[in-house]
Amino acid sequence: MVERICSSCKRSNLRRSARHGFMETFVYSLFGMYPWRCRQCGIRTMLRDRGESRHGHRPTQASGRV
């Protein structure tokens, strides 16, 4: 598991956040960027780590397909 670090306070207490607006919903998703919010300082950041969904389920990968 990759340790996620807040770009503002440098702590590793991030959680997935909901996507908001056109950029996050469409543009960032094209590049595999996901929104995260720091539980310490509240700053939102975009990371290339999908992590667990906001509902606590880890995404699954399709297996056996080429």
CORFENRA-V295898 format. One record per helix or strand of 3 or more residues. SS is the DSSP state (~ for helix, > for strand). FROM is the first residue (numbers start at 1). TO is the last residue. If there is no record, write none. Layout:
<<SS;FROM;TO> <SS;FROM;TO>>
This chain:
<<>;14;16> <~;21;30> <>;34;38> <>;44;47>>
